[in-house]
Amino acid sequence: MVAHGNRPAQARRNTLRRGGIIIAVILTAGLLVFALSRLDLQRIGHALITVTPGWIALALLLMAASLVMRSVSWHQTLRAALPDTPIAWAPVVRATMIGVMASAVFPGRIGEPTRVIVLARRLDGRTSRLLPIVAGTVFSQTLINLLALGILLAVTFTDVPLLHGHVSGIASALAVPLAVCLVVLAGPRLLTIARRSRSPRVVLAAHSIGRMLQLARRGLVVFARPRYGVTAIASQLLAWALQWLACYMIVLALGLQAHAGLATAAAILLAVNLSAILPATPSNVGVFQAACLVVLAAYGVSAGPALAYGIILQAVEVLTALALGVPALLGEGLTWRDLRSEQARSAGESAQ
């Protein structure tokens, strides 16, 4: 009787949810039409048609190489965190490619947890124990990524007019990942206060979270083991350098080198990654192009070629992710439904 009584309320919630989705789609479509009406579509089309294919092909190769180097970095980090667990390189590569594809296609940046789950199922041991450690290795790569973003910021800071006087905006964008870093690094100490609580539930939760954070911190051991750490850091930074060059290849493909150089490509790579910290759309479509347009406008590139640049750069990223991710998914014998089942099963084991 209770379940039957809840059906009208559930139906109302479903109707409101569908209505909200429809309104969001209409508003997004309206904003898109308005934005396109303000642009010179002829110039955008001309830029896309006259692009040099050879530079685009080179950008695709560089982007693919950058993903391979990211998997090399992750493999070294995993070996440092799990020295007693055999970890083959091929599963790490496949998990990396599947994660990148998930982030490129779906909203919510689900690529990171997806690659953790895909790899953890391949390792010997209890999944509930392995997941926090593997997640910790992903977090260690995030720290290296912050270093890379800092380098890009240093390269572009004195060259991009847009950044002059806007240090606070850049700092705010970097504050989110830095805050996450602080929580993981200082979390166990902060939980000491919660363990002294008079509430048994709070104490139990603090102990559980503390154990998970301690396991996650094992993923950071790579920085204390130069044998693995040097390769991990160098590979990850090389991956960023290759992606930076891929961005510049598209500058050459559109013939924008008179206005934009390597520093411009660094600024674009910095901007699109900062805009992706809190993704608003699948593949961050729209926001991605806006980031490219704003940076290129600071160099005097008109809206048409700038938007064409954003379209091509994102197409290169998505095509690379699909070209490498689909074979990896097939190689793992998985479907997206299997991934969702793995996520649910792993969450259930972690809760035990």
LUMTORZA-733202 format. One record per residue (C-alpha): x, y, z. Coordinates in Angstrom, 2 decimals. Layout:
# residues N
+---------+---------+---------+
|       x |       y |       z |
+---------+---------+---------+
|       X |       Y |       Z |
...
+---------+---------+---------+
This chain:
# residues 352
+---------+---------+---------+
|       x |       y |       z |
+---------+---------+---------+
|    0.00 |    0.00 |    0.00 |
|    2.86 |    2.38 |    0.82 |
|    4.63 |    1.62 |   -2.42 |
|    1.38 |    2.13 |   -4.31 |
|    0.86 |    5.46 |   -2.55 |
|    4.32 |    6.62 |   -3.57 |
|    3.65 |    6.09 |   -7.27 |
|    1.90 |    9.45 |   -7.87 |
|    4.73 |   11.30 |   -6.12 |
|    7.32 |    9.39 |   -8.16 |
|    5.39 |   10.16 |  -11.33 |
|    5.32 |   13.86 |  -10.45 |
|    9.07 |   13.84 |   -9.83 |
|    9.67 |   12.12 |  -13.16 |
|    7.45 |   14.66 |  -14.92 |
|    9.27 |   17.58 |  -13.29 |
|   12.61 |   16.05 |  -14.20 |
|   11.59 |   15.62 |  -17.83 |
|   10.21 |   19.15 |  -17.87 |
|   13.46 |   20.51 |  -16.47 |
|   15.46 |   18.65 |  -19.12 |
|   13.22 |   19.98 |  -21.90 |
|   13.52 |   23.56 |  -20.60 |
|   17.31 |   23.21 |  -20.33 |
|   17.52 |   21.89 |  -23.89 |
|   15.36 |   24.75 |  -25.21 |
|   17.42 |   27.37 |  -23.35 |
|   20.69 |   25.82 |  -24.54 |
|   19.43 |   25.72 |  -28.13 |
|   18.30 |   29.34 |  -27.87 |
|   21.68 |   30.45 |  -26.54 |
|   23.41 |   28.51 |  -29.31 |
|   21.29 |   30.11 |  -32.01 |
|   21.92 |   33.55 |  -30.51 |
|   25.67 |   32.91 |  -30.34 |
|   25.81 |   31.67 |  -33.93 |
|   23.84 |   34.71 |  -35.10 |
|   26.58 |   36.95 |  -33.66 |
|   29.35 |   35.12 |  -35.53 |
|   30.49 |   35.23 |  -39.13 |
|   29.58 |   31.69 |  -40.14 |
|   31.10 |   32.21 |  -43.57 |
|   34.53 |   32.85 |  -42.06 |
|   34.17 |   29.86 |  -39.74 |
|   33.26 |   27.63 |  -42.68 |
|   36.13 |   28.99 |  -44.77 |
|   38.61 |   28.33 |  -41.96 |
|   37.37 |   24.77 |  -41.56 |
|   37.46 |   24.05 |  -45.30 |
|   40.92 |   25.51 |  -45.93 |
|   42.62 |   23.77 |  -43.01 |
|   45.86 |   21.91 |  -43.85 |
|   45.23 |   18.15 |  -43.35 |
|   48.88 |   17.28 |  -42.75 |
|   49.12 |   19.40 |  -39.60 |
|   45.84 |   17.91 |  -38.33 |
|   47.20 |   14.38 |  -38.86 |
|   50.33 |   15.33 |  -36.93 |
|   48.17 |   16.77 |  -34.13 |
|   46.29 |   13.46 |  -33.92 |
|   49.55 |   11.51 |  -33.66 |
|   50.89 |   13.84 |  -30.97 |
|   47.64 |   13.61 |  -29.01 |
|   47.74 |    9.80 |  -29.19 |
|   51.38 |    9.77 |  -28.08 |
|   50.50 |   11.98 |  -25.12 |
|   47.92 |    9.43 |  -23.94 |
|   50.47 |    6.63 |  -24.22 |
|   52.90 |    8.62 |  -22.08 |
|   50.17 |    9.18 |  -19.49 |
|   49.71 |    5.42 |  -19.26 |
|   53.50 |    5.01 |  -18.81 |
|   53.38 |    7.48 |  -15.93 |
|   50.43 |    5.72 |  -14.31 |
|   52.11 |    2.31 |  -14.67 |
|   55.16 |    3.54 |  -12.79 |
|   52.97 |    5.07 |  -10.08 |
|   51.07 |    1.80 |   -9.68 |
|   54.28 |   -0.22 |   -9.41 |
|   55.46 |    2.06 |   -6.62 |
|   52.16 |    1.83 |   -4.71 |
|   51.67 |   -1.93 |   -5.19 |
|   55.19 |   -3.42 |   -5.26 |
|   53.97 |   -6.94 |   -4.42 |
|   51.23 |   -6.98 |   -7.08 |
|   52.07 |   -7.97 |  -10.68 |
|   50.91 |   -5.14 |  -12.94 |
|   51.20 |   -5.62 |  -16.69 |
|   51.47 |   -2.56 |  -18.90 |
|   48.74 |   -3.52 |  -21.40 |
|   45.83 |   -3.42 |  -18.88 |
|   47.06 |   -0.04 |  -17.65 |
|   47.10 |    1.30 |  -21.21 |
|   43.61 |   -0.02 |  -21.90 |
|   42.24 |    1.39 |  -18.64 |
|   43.81 |    4.78 |  -19.45 |
|   42.28 |    4.87 |  -22.93 |
|   38.86 |    3.81 |  -21.65 |
|   38.98 |    6.52 |  -18.99 |
|   39.96 |    9.20 |  -21.50 |
|   37.16 |    8.11 |  -23.82 |
|   34.63 |    8.22 |  -20.97 |
|   35.65 |   11.78 |  -20.08 |
|   35.56 |   12.83 |  -23.73 |
|   32.10 |   11.45 |  -24.46 |
|   30.11 |   11.69 |  -21.24 |
|   29.51 |   14.58 |  -18.81 |
|   30.70 |   14.65 |  -15.22 |
|   34.37 |   13.72 |  -15.77 |
|   33.64 |   10.03 |  -15.12 |
|   36.85 |    8.97 |  -16.82 |
|   38.97 |    8.93 |  -13.66 |
|   36.74 |    6.59 |  -11.60 |
|   36.11 |    4.51 |  -14.73 |
|   39.80 |    3.78 |  -15.32 |
|   40.27 |    2.99 |  -11.63 |
|   37.49 |    0.41 |  -11.75 |
|   38.60 |   -1.09 |  -15.07 |
|   42.13 |   -1.64 |  -13.76 |
|   41.24 |   -2.76 |  -10.22 |
|   39.23 |   -5.68 |  -11.58 |
|   42.40 |   -6.90 |  -13.31 |
|   44.59 |   -6.88 |  -10.19 |
|   45.02 |   -9.66 |   -7.66 |
|   43.37 |   -8.89 |   -4.34 |
|   40.16 |   -7.66 |   -2.82 |
|   38.62 |   -4.83 |   -4.85 |
|   37.55 |   -2.88 |   -1.76 |
|   41.22 |   -2.70 |   -0.69 |
|   42.64 |   -2.02 |   -4.15 |
|   40.24 |    0.73 |   -5.21 |
|   41.46 |    3.39 |   -2.73 |
|   45.11 |    2.60 |   -3.54 |
|   44.55 |    2.76 |   -7.30 |
|   42.54 |    5.95 |   -6.80 |
|   45.50 |    7.30 |   -4.83 |
|   47.79 |    6.69 |   -7.80 |
|   45.39 |    8.69 |   -9.98 |
|   45.55 |   11.44 |   -7.39 |
|   49.36 |   11.44 |   -7.57 |
|   49.03 |   12.07 |  -11.30 |
|   46.73 |   14.97 |  -10.47 |
|   49.54 |   16.51 |   -8.43 |
|   51.87 |   16.20 |  -11.44 |
|   49.15 |   17.74 |  -13.59 |
|   49.03 |   20.72 |  -11.24 |
|   52.77 |   21.10 |  -11.75 |
|   52.22 |   21.02 |  -15.51 |
|   49.47 |   23.63 |  -15.25 |
|   51.83 |   25.79 |  -13.21 |
|   54.46 |   25.51 |  -15.94 |
|   51.89 |   26.44 |  -18.60 |
|   50.82 |   29.39 |  -16.48 |
|   54.44 |   30.53 |  -16.15 |
|   54.94 |   30.24 |  -19.91 |
|   51.83 |   32.23 |  -20.76 |
|   51.64 |   34.72 |  -17.91 |
|   53.97 |   37.31 |  -19.38 |
|   52.85 |   36.71 |  -22.98 |
|   49.03 |   36.66 |  -22.94 |
|   47.50 |   40.14 |  -22.51 |
|   44.32 |   38.57 |  -21.16 |
|   46.10 |   37.34 |  -18.03 |
|   47.56 |   40.70 |  -17.05 |
|   45.89 |   41.81 |  -13.84 |
|   43.78 |   38.64 |  -13.60 |
|   45.92 |   36.56 |  -11.27 |
|   43.02 |   36.16 |   -8.84 |
|   40.87 |   34.51 |  -11.52 |
|   43.55 |   31.97 |  -12.36 |
|   44.14 |   31.30 |   -8.66 |
|   40.41 |   30.69 |   -8.13 |
|   40.32 |   28.18 |  -10.97 |
|   43.30 |   26.30 |   -9.52 |
|   41.83 |   26.40 |   -6.01 |
|   39.47 |   23.45 |   -6.62 |
|   42.11 |   20.78 |   -7.36 |
|   44.43 |   22.28 |   -4.76 |
|   41.68 |   21.97 |   -2.15 |
|   41.19 |   18.32 |   -3.06 |
|   44.94 |   17.78 |   -2.69 |
|   44.87 |   19.38 |    0.75 |
|   41.99 |   17.17 |    1.91 |
|   43.75 |   13.95 |    0.92 |
|   47.13 |   14.99 |    2.30 |
|   45.87 |   16.42 |    5.58 |
|   42.66 |   14.38 |    5.89 |
|   43.81 |   11.72 |    8.37 |
|   44.97 |   14.40 |   10.84 |
|   41.76 |   16.36 |   10.47 |
|   39.73 |   13.21 |   11.17 |
|   41.37 |   12.92 |   14.60 |
|   38.91 |   15.52 |   15.87 |
|   35.96 |   13.55 |   14.50 |
|   37.20 |   10.38 |   16.23 |
|   36.81 |   12.16 |   19.58 |
|   33.15 |   12.85 |   18.95 |
|   30.54 |   11.58 |   21.39 |
|   28.44 |   10.25 |   18.53 |
|   29.25 |    6.59 |   17.70 |
|   28.17 |    7.14 |   14.09 |
|   30.57 |   10.05 |   13.65 |
|   33.41 |    8.02 |   15.19 |
|   32.66 |    5.02 |   12.96 |
|   32.48 |    7.21 |    9.85 |
|   35.74 |    8.94 |   10.80 |
|   37.52 |    5.59 |   11.20 |
|   36.19 |    4.33 |    7.86 |
|   37.12 |    7.50 |    5.98 |
|   40.50 |    7.55 |    7.71 |
|   41.29 |    4.00 |    6.56 |
|   40.34 |    4.86 |    2.99 |
|   42.45 |    8.02 |    3.03 |
|   45.42 |    6.10 |    4.39 |
|   45.09 |    3.63 |    1.52 |
|   44.72 |    6.50 |   -0.94 |
|   47.91 |    8.09 |    0.43 |
|   49.78 |    4.92 |   -0.56 |
|   49.30 |    6.08 |   -4.14 |
|   51.60 |    9.01 |   -3.33 |
|   54.54 |    6.79 |   -2.41 |
|   55.84 |    7.20 |   -5.96 |
|   57.23 |   10.60 |   -4.94 |
|   59.36 |    8.92 |   -2.28 |
|   60.78 |    6.28 |   -4.65 |
|   63.01 |    7.93 |   -7.27 |
|   63.24 |    4.66 |   -9.21 |
|   59.60 |    5.06 |  -10.18 |
|   59.01 |    8.72 |   -9.42 |
|   61.44 |   10.16 |  -11.96 |
|   59.91 |    8.16 |  -14.79 |
|   56.36 |    8.89 |  -13.64 |
|   56.90 |   12.65 |  -13.44 |
|   58.94 |   12.84 |  -16.66 |
|   56.38 |   10.78 |  -18.61 |
|   53.44 |   12.84 |  -17.39 |
|   55.17 |   16.13 |  -18.18 |
|   56.18 |   14.78 |  -21.60 |
|   52.53 |   13.92 |  -22.20 |
|   51.62 |   17.54 |  -21.51 |
|   54.41 |   18.74 |  -23.82 |
|   53.11 |   16.54 |  -26.64 |
|   49.59 |   17.84 |  -26.10 |
|   50.98 |   21.39 |  -26.15 |
|   52.63 |   20.68 |  -29.52 |
|   49.35 |   19.21 |  -30.80 |
|   47.64 |   22.50 |  -29.95 |
|   50.32 |   24.35 |  -31.92 |
|   49.90 |   22.03 |  -34.92 |
|   46.31 |   23.27 |  -35.22 |
|   47.58 |   26.85 |  -35.16 |
|   49.73 |   25.92 |  -38.17 |
|   46.85 |   24.04 |  -39.82 |
|   44.70 |   27.18 |  -39.76 |
|   47.56 |   29.46 |  -40.78 |
|   47.34 |   31.52 |  -37.58 |
|   51.08 |   31.52 |  -36.83 |
|   51.33 |   35.22 |  -37.69 |
|   49.23 |   35.94 |  -34.58 |
|   49.74 |   32.88 |  -32.42 |
|   52.86 |   30.97 |  -31.41 |
|   53.87 |   28.28 |  -28.94 |
|   53.01 |   30.55 |  -26.01 |
|   49.51 |   30.93 |  -27.44 |
|   49.17 |   27.16 |  -27.67 |
|   50.26 |   26.92 |  -24.02 |
|   47.64 |   29.51 |  -23.04 |
|   44.93 |   27.61 |  -24.92 |
|   45.88 |   24.30 |  -23.30 |
|   45.82 |   25.99 |  -19.90 |
|   42.45 |   27.61 |  -20.57 |
|   40.65 |   24.49 |  -21.82 |
|   41.92 |   22.44 |  -18.87 |
|   40.85 |   25.05 |  -16.34 |
|   37.43 |   25.25 |  -18.00 |
|   37.10 |   21.46 |  -17.67 |
|   37.58 |   21.39 |  -13.88 |
|   33.81 |   21.75 |  -13.44 |
|   32.38 |   20.42 |  -16.74 |
|   28.95 |   21.75 |  -17.66 |
|   28.24 |   19.76 |  -20.84 |
|   29.27 |   16.43 |  -22.41 |
|   32.89 |   16.83 |  -23.56 |
|   32.55 |   20.43 |  -22.27 |
|   31.19 |   21.40 |  -25.70 |
|   30.66 |   25.15 |  -26.00 |
|   32.73 |   26.02 |  -22.94 |
|   35.76 |   24.46 |  -24.65 |
|   35.31 |   26.60 |  -27.75 |
|   34.66 |   29.70 |  -25.66 |
|   37.97 |   29.20 |  -23.83 |
|   39.82 |   28.96 |  -27.16 |
|   38.00 |   32.00 |  -28.52 |
|   38.82 |   34.16 |  -25.50 |
|   42.54 |   33.30 |  -25.56 |
|   42.90 |   33.76 |  -29.33 |
|   40.98 |   37.03 |  -29.20 |
|   43.68 |   38.33 |  -26.83 |
|   46.13 |   37.80 |  -29.68 |
|   43.98 |   39.58 |  -32.23 |
|   42.53 |   36.48 |  -33.91 |
|   39.00 |   37.14 |  -35.12 |
|   36.02 |   35.13 |  -33.85 |
|   35.58 |   33.01 |  -36.99 |
|   39.06 |   31.40 |  -37.10 |
|   39.17 |   31.27 |  -33.29 |
|   35.94 |   29.28 |  -33.11 |
|   37.15 |   27.05 |  -35.95 |
|   40.28 |   26.41 |  -33.88 |
|   38.18 |   25.36 |  -30.88 |
|   36.06 |   23.04 |  -33.02 |
|   39.09 |   21.37 |  -34.60 |
|   41.03 |   21.03 |  -31.34 |
|   38.12 |   19.36 |  -29.60 |
|   37.50 |   17.13 |  -32.62 |
|   41.15 |   16.03 |  -32.47 |
|   40.82 |   15.21 |  -28.77 |
|   37.53 |   13.31 |  -29.15 |
|   38.62 |   11.39 |  -32.26 |
|   41.86 |   10.37 |  -30.56 |
|   39.96 |    9.25 |  -27.47 |
|   37.53 |    7.18 |  -29.54 |
|   40.21 |    5.72 |  -31.80 |
|   42.15 |    4.45 |  -28.79 |
|   39.29 |    3.92 |  -26.35 |
|   36.98 |    1.72 |  -28.44 |
|   39.66 |   -0.94 |  -29.16 |
|   40.65 |   -0.83 |  -25.48 |
|   37.04 |   -1.39 |  -24.43 |
|   36.76 |   -4.33 |  -26.82 |
|   40.11 |   -5.65 |  -25.62 |
|   38.79 |   -5.68 |  -22.06 |
|   35.62 |   -7.43 |  -23.25 |
|   33.48 |   -4.71 |  -21.68 |
|   30.46 |   -2.63 |  -22.61 |
|   29.24 |    0.59 |  -20.98 |
|   26.60 |   -1.50 |  -19.20 |
|   29.38 |   -3.70 |  -17.78 |
|   31.19 |   -0.62 |  -16.53 |
|   28.08 |    0.59 |  -14.71 |
|   27.69 |   -2.86 |  -13.13 |
|   31.34 |   -2.83 |  -12.05 |
|   30.89 |    0.62 |  -10.51 |
|   27.86 |   -0.55 |   -8.53 |
|   29.56 |   -3.77 |   -7.41 |
|   32.74 |   -1.99 |   -6.34 |
|   30.73 |    0.59 |   -4.42 |
|   28.94 |   -2.23 |   -2.62 |
|   32.21 |   -3.94 |   -1.66 |
|   33.68 |   -0.65 |   -0.41 |
|   30.66 |   -0.08 |    1.79 |
|   31.11 |   -3.44 |    3.51 |
+---------+---------+---------+
